[in-house]
Amino acid sequence: MTATPVRRVLICEDSQTYAAGLSRLLERDREINVIGHCETAEQAIARLPSLKPDLVTMDLELPGMSGVNAIEQIMGVLPIPILVLSGHVERGSQTALHALAAGALDALPKGDFDLGDPDSAAAHALRQRVKLLSAVHVIRHPRARLKPRQVSASWTRQASVIGICASTGGPQALASVLSRVSAAFPIPILVVQHIAAGFVEGFARWLDGEVPLDVQLAVAGARPSRGILIAPEGAHMMLNEHGRIELDRTMVAGPHRPSGDVLLHSLAGAAGRNAVAVVLTGMGRDGAEGLRDVREASGLTIAQDETTSVVFGMPRAAAECGAELVLDLDDIAGRLQALQPAGQLR
């Protein structure tokens, strides 16, 4: 029988009291070993090569270098799964979104769990999250280029609507791709991003500041035009046969609401061969079946490649479901920018 791996965790936290309590809470699970505590980001960065942790918990308010700057440096030089635990991470906070964009896998408020109750459901959920994230293969921060790669003039495709779905690692991947699409891009883009409760509105505002196109939360009855629409929290986003947005807050369709599968399935029906489905980094397989529907309707289907995916779960499933193209983020941006508007939805 294969032994269960023990996850090695490094805590970066300026409060010794909090770090000691967090260590006790995490080590309640025999599969987690806290291998060190650093009070500053500089100390953590210096010790990473020798300690080789599987995961770093990172506070954001630290003496000296900030947690966000530390995340950017770590993910650019020695990528390691990072879980932000901070009293400055409130639901919807821009600080948390900057941390996610810098490469952190998740961001949780310290108030979500009580260090004095290590056997609570919240404490158990935190330990499970730590074990899950520590097994993720992470990459260097992908936002290195300023322009999409040029696409051969012989490659021509038309589209009337683009659907993109993403999960873990999605904020930085979406920003990386959509920051390279011009402000004049005429084809509407509908996005499903799996993100913690309370963060969707802040995520939309953050992305709006990162990309040239206008970003808004989707509203029922709207007809998508130029710009990016984000599925609101707790609602499936769909495009109906009349080319208008529908939102459903009751339908169960897999583990996620909003669901990438639901969105892409609706695009296959509404736009047919003029639909584009893009599945980006994330755990699980949401979006894969919807991408298959778009492929069967003769639309364009794209999955992010393994090299640039923070988590090659959703894109792998999409590739297995027949994605026409499996591309890195630069090439995805290039293909989208090269699309020609097809006019009205069918």
C-alpha positions in Angstrom: 0.0 0.0 0.0 1.3 3.5 -1.0 1.9 5.7 2.0 -0.1 8.9 2.1 2.2 11.9 1.5 2.7 14.3 4.3 2.3 17.9 3.1 5.0 20.3 4.2 3.7 23.8 5.1 5.7 27.0 5.7 3.8 29.7 7.6 4.6 33.4 6.8 2.9 35.4 9.6 4.2 38.3 11.7 2.2 37.3 14.8 4.0 34.5 16.7 0.8 33.8 18.7 -1.3 33.4 15.5 1.4 31.3 13.8 1.5 28.9 16.8 -2.2 28.5 16.8 -2.4 27.9 13.1 0.4 25.4 13.4 -1.5 23.4 16.0 -4.7 23.6 13.9 -3.0 22.3 10.8 -1.0 19.6 12.5 -4.3 18.2 13.9 -4.1 16.3 10.6 -1.2 13.8 10.6 -0.9 14.4 6.8 0.2 18.0 7.4 3.6 19.0 8.8 4.4 22.6 9.6 8.1 22.8 8.8 8.7 26.5 9.7 7.5 29.9 10.6 8.8 33.2 9.1 7.8 36.6 10.4 8.7 38.5 7.2 8.3 37.8 3.5 12.1 38.3 3.1 12.7 35.5 5.6 10.3 33.2 3.8 11.8 33.8 0.4 15.3 33.2 1.7 14.3 29.9 3.3 12.3 28.4 0.4 15.2 26.7 -1.4 16.3 24.9 1.7 13.0 24.1 3.2 11.2 23.1 0.0 7.7 23.4 1.3 4.7 22.0 -0.5 2.6 25.1 0.4 3.1 28.5 1.9 0.5 30.3 4.0 1.0 34.0 3.5 -0.3 37.0 5.5 -0.6 40.1 3.4 0.3 42.8 6.0 3.9 42.1 6.9 6.8 44.2 8.1 9.0 45.1 5.1 7.9 43.5 1.9 4.1 43.1 1.5 2.5 39.7 1.1 1.4 40.6 -2.5 4.9 41.6 -3.5 6.2 38.4 -1.9 3.7 36.3 -3.9 4.8 38.0 -7.1 8.4 37.3 -6.4 7.9 33.7 -5.4 5.7 32.9 -8.4 8.2 34.6 -10.7 11.3 32.7 -9.4 10.4 29.6 -7.4 6.7 28.8 -7.9 5.1 27.2 -4.9 1.4 26.8 -4.0 0.4 29.8 -1.8 -2.7 30.1 0.4 -3.3 33.6 1.7 -4.6 33.8 5.2 -5.1 37.4 6.3 -7.2 39.7 8.4 -7.0 42.1 5.5 -8.8 39.7 3.2 -12.4 40.6 3.4 -15.1 39.2 1.1 -14.7 41.1 -2.2 -11.6 42.9 -1.2 -9.3 44.2 -3.9 -6.3 43.1 -1.8 -7.3 39.5 -2.1 -7.8 39.8 -5.8 -4.4 41.4 -6.3 -3.0 38.4 -4.4 -4.8 35.9 -6.6 -3.7 37.8 -9.7 -0.1 37.6 -8.4 -0.4 33.9 -8.3 -1.8 32.8 -5.0 -4.2 29.8 -5.4 -6.7 31.0 -2.8 -7.3 33.8 -0.3 -9.2 33.3 3.0 -10.0 35.7 5.8 -8.6 34.7 9.2 -12.0 35.2 10.6 -13.3 32.2 8.7 -12.0 29.8 11.4 -11.3 29.8 15.1 -7.8 28.8 16.1 -9.1 27.8 19.5 -11.4 25.2 18.0 -9.2 23.0 15.8 -11.9 20.3 15.6 -14.6 22.6 14.1 -16.0 22.1 10.6 -14.2 25.3 9.5 -10.9 24.0 10.8 -11.4 20.7 9.1 -12.3 22.5 5.8 -9.1 24.5 6.1 -7.0 21.4 6.5 -8.6 19.8 3.5 -8.0 22.9 1.5 -4.4 23.0 2.5 -3.9 19.3 1.4 -5.7 19.9 -1.9 -3.8 23.1 -2.8 -0.4 21.7 -1.7 -0.7 19.0 -4.4 -1.3 21.5 -7.2 1.5 21.9 -9.8 2.1 25.6 -10.1 3.9 27.6 -12.8 5.8 30.8 -13.1 3.5 33.9 -13.3 2.4 33.8 -17.0 1.8 37.6 -17.6 5.1 38.3 -19.4 4.1 39.5 -22.8 2.5 42.7 -23.8 1.0 41.7 -27.1 -0.6 38.5 -28.4 1.3 36.3 -30.8 0.6 37.0 -34.4 -1.7 34.5 -36.2 -1.0 33.4 -39.7 -3.1 35.3 -42.2 -4.3 32.0 -43.7 -6.1 31.2 -40.4 -9.6 32.8 -40.6 -12.5 32.1 -38.4 -15.7 34.1 -37.6 -17.5 34.3 -34.3 -20.5 36.0 -32.8 -19.9 35.2 -29.2 -17.0 33.8 -27.0 -17.5 31.8 -23.8 -14.6 31.4 -21.4 -14.6 29.3 -18.2 -11.8 29.1 -15.5 -11.3 28.1 -11.9 -8.1 27.9 -9.9 -5.5 30.2 -11.4 -8.2 31.8 -13.5 -7.9 35.4 -12.5 -4.3 35.7 -13.7 -5.0 33.6 -16.8 -8.0 35.7 -17.8 -6.1 38.9 -17.2 -3.2 37.6 -19.2 -5.4 36.7 -22.2 -7.9 39.6 -22.1 -5.3 42.3 -21.5 -4.0 41.6 -25.0 -7.4 41.9 -26.7 -7.9 45.4 -28.1 -10.4 47.9 -26.8 -12.0 47.8 -30.3 -12.6 44.0 -30.2 -16.2 43.6 -31.5 -17.2 40.1 -30.3 -18.9 39.8 -26.9 -17.1 37.6 -24.3 -19.0 35.8 -21.6 -17.0 34.5 -18.6 -17.6 32.0 -15.9 -14.9 32.2 -13.1 -15.2 29.9 -10.1 -14.3 32.1 -7.1 -15.1 32.2 -3.4 -18.5 33.7 -2.3 -18.4 37.4 -2.0 -15.6 38.0 -4.5 -17.4 38.1 -7.9 -18.3 41.8 -7.9 -14.8 42.7 -6.7 -13.3 40.4 -9.3 -15.3 42.1 -12.1 -14.1 45.5 -10.9 -10.5 44.3 -10.7 -10.6 42.8 -14.2 -12.1 46.0 -15.6 -9.0 47.8 -14.4 -6.7 45.2 -16.0 -8.0 44.9 -19.5 -8.9 47.3 -22.4 -12.5 46.0 -22.8 -15.4 47.1 -20.6 -16.1 44.5 -17.9 -19.6 44.2 -16.2 -21.6 41.6 -14.3 -24.2 40.0 -16.5 -27.8 41.1 -16.2 -30.8 39.0 -17.2 -32.4 40.2 -20.5 -29.3 42.0 -21.7 -28.1 41.5 -25.3 -24.3 41.0 -25.3 -22.4 43.5 -27.3 -18.7 44.6 -27.3 -17.1 43.9 -23.9 -16.9 41.2 -21.2 -19.8 39.9 -19.1 -19.1 38.0 -15.9 -21.5 35.4 -14.5 -22.8 36.7 -11.2 -22.5 34.8 -7.9 -24.8 31.8 -7.6 -26.3 32.0 -11.0 -25.9 30.0 -14.2 -25.4 32.4 -17.2 -26.9 31.3 -20.5 -27.5 32.9 -23.9 -30.9 32.1 -25.3 -32.0 31.6 -28.9 -32.9 35.3 -29.1 -29.4 36.3 -28.2 -30.2 37.6 -24.7 -28.7 36.7 -21.3 -30.6 34.4 -19.0 -29.7 33.8 -15.3 -30.8 30.7 -13.4 -30.2 30.5 -9.6 -32.0 27.2 -9.0 -30.8 24.7 -11.6 -28.4 22.1 -10.3 -25.8 21.2 -13.1 -22.8 19.7 -11.5 -20.9 21.1 -8.5 -20.7 24.7 -9.7 -23.1 27.5 -10.1 -22.2 29.3 -12.3 -21.2 26.4 -14.5 -19.0 26.6 -17.6 -20.8 23.6 -19.0 -24.1 25.4 -18.8 -22.8 28.5 -20.5 -21.0 26.7 -23.3 -24.0 24.4 -24.0 -26.1 27.5 -24.4 -23.6 29.1 -26.8 -23.7 26.0 -28.9 -27.5 26.3 -29.2 -27.6 30.0 -29.7 -24.6 30.6 -32.0 -23.7 27.2 -33.5 -20.7 27.3 -35.8 -20.1 31.0 -34.7 -19.6 30.1 -31.1 -16.2 30.0 -29.5 -15.5 27.9 -26.3 -12.3 28.5 -24.3 -11.5 26.4 -21.2 -8.7 27.8 -19.0 -6.9 26.5 -15.9 -8.8 24.9 -13.0 -9.5 21.8 -11.0 -12.1 19.3 -12.1 -13.7 19.1 -15.5 -16.2 22.0 -15.7 -16.5 23.3 -19.2 -15.4 20.1 -21.0 -18.9 18.8 -21.9 -20.0 22.3 -22.9 -16.9 22.6 -25.1 -17.9 19.2 -26.7 -21.3 20.7 -27.5 -19.7 23.7 -29.2 -17.3 21.4 -31.2 -20.3 19.3 -32.3 -22.0 22.5 -33.5 -18.9 23.2 -35.6 -17.8 26.1 -33.4 -14.2 26.9 -32.4 -12.9 25.1 -29.3 -9.7 26.0 -27.4 -8.2 24.6 -24.2 -5.2 26.1 -22.3 -2.1 24.0 -22.5 -0.5 22.2 -19.6 2.7 24.4 -19.6 0.8 27.6 -18.8 -2.0 26.1 -16.7 -1.8 26.5 -12.9 -4.0 23.4 -12.7 -4.3 21.3 -15.8 -7.6 19.7 -14.8 -10.3 21.5 -16.7 -8.2 22.1 -19.8 -7.1 18.4 -19.8 -10.8 17.3 -19.7 -11.6 19.8 -22.5 -8.7 18.4 -24.6 -10.0 14.9 -24.0 -13.5 16.1 -25.1 -12.1 17.2 -28.5 -10.8 20.7 -28.2 -9.7 21.7 -31.6 -6.7 23.8 -30.3 -4.6 23.3 -27.2 -2.6 26.5 -26.8 -0.6 28.6 -24.3 -2.0 31.9 -23.1 -0.1 34.0 -25.7 -1.6 31.9 -28.6 -5.1 32.0 -27.1 -4.9 35.8 -27.0 -3.7 35.8 -30.6 -6.5 33.5 -31.9 -9.2 35.6 -30.2 -7.8 38.8 -31.5 -7.7 37.4 -35.0 -11.4 36.4 -35.0 -13.7 38.2 -37.4 -17.2 39.2 -36.3 -19.9 37.0 -37.8 -22.8 39.3 -37.2 -26.1 38.2 -35.8 -26.5 35.0 -33.6 -28.4 32.3 -35.4 
